Amino acid sequence: MLKVSYMYARHDVTQENFRKYLDGMLEQKRWQPAALAAERSFARMAGLASIKSMRISLGRYRGAAGASAGGAGDVFFKDDAIISITNVRESNHPEDFYNYEVMEYSPAIRRKKLRRSILIGVVAKESADSDEILKDFLEAFEEQVAKHSKGSASLKWEEVDLESPRLERLLEKLASEATAARFSSPDLGGETVKGADVLSIQANRELLRELSEAGFGRESDILARRGAKREVVQAALTDLASAGLTSTEFLLACKGTSAPLARFSNANETQTAPIANIRCGKCARTYSQELLSEGYSVSTLGRSLAQGSHWMTVWVTKRLVDLGIPTRSIVWNLEDSGEEVDIIIEFMSKLWIFELKDREFGPGDAHPFNYRRVRYGADEAFVITTDKVSTDAKRVFEDLARDSSGRTRTKPPNMIEGLASVEGEIRKHLEFASYQRAADALVMPSMTVGFALSDVIAEWVPSESLPSGFRRYYETEYYL
Ligand SMILES: [Zn+2]
């Protein structure tokens, strides 16, 4: 995953003087302004050894009307990090106009209205020590500021908050509606997670369902019914018991008729008064003399995880947390209504919804899901099923994705069939989302230096996480 951050410091400097800082950086060799170095090299090859600046002819940024290239700024590369720097003033001077407009329309920081500031952006691989890298860069840059600006105060850097509280706002909106579902924070206690892991195995779920329907099962009976699958069932019984999804119980049965008499959680109960002295209605024996056999029933934990396939919510949430989503950015719907989405998460200021089914996802599930998706304003939607998404349900999503003129309306959700691919699929989407956010952040520096920096970070993301046509998307979205 890629990290993105921005910071700024109030500092009033003309573009011309700002370029002197960059020239100074080029000379000190510690941090090389890449575009300026490339320009100088280009000028030398053209036989223009003395030229200061060789402007590159650039395209235009779609968002900012009339903002074609020409602003001051540069980018620096070090240890899997890109640092971009620019100078933002007012829009009243032609030279300042470009930087100002592009900043104002830049998807990453358009909400921040900066005036007379130096703006620094950092995009780094997750493994990069970006704090250390930035500290070193600021040291080198501030040296040049001190050298080239007379009597200027030291720069005070402030981080730009890139988050917008989408989830919080959605929950507020839903809380104000009487009929809407209520969402709550996830509970990932160790017992719950372990139980969900055990139930992610189909044989374990089947056995728990069987026990739940029967109320109680003797080990010998359970094994006898399965015949050839004996070993699988034996393992399932052990798994369920060790995760606390079943409780051991004792069944007392009449020795004469084999009819069940009562169940006990403790074997000693039938040997102590008053229960020991109760007489069987079917034969002459007392309870202490009847046949006691050990077996299993579904525990409270087992019931709560089986209810509405809650185990799946826990299991998927654990994957999300392991992939780096903080639990405060995840909410669960615990109402047992089949029409509500099960999980909503906020990731990089985007809302993602998850619908989970421990069965086939059918056409009857597709319409309510699409409705929630539109109602919640979700940016990404996932259907996760232990089985399949039916052909009819897929057709419903395809129909919803087109209007009569054939244009795309809502793209079909991401459909994940089978638990085995859940983690890998979600990771891909998280990686691509982090790429998108980094590419958004690099629009402005790309326009400044004339190189598509999103191509650099595309190399930092596993290629299978980048959908086909992602480059064209960025070109048409941002540039003319
Ligand atoms: Zn009896």
Residues whose N, C-alpha, C, O or C-beta is under 5 A from the ligand:
A	BS01	ZN	C254 K255 G256 C280 K282 C283 R285
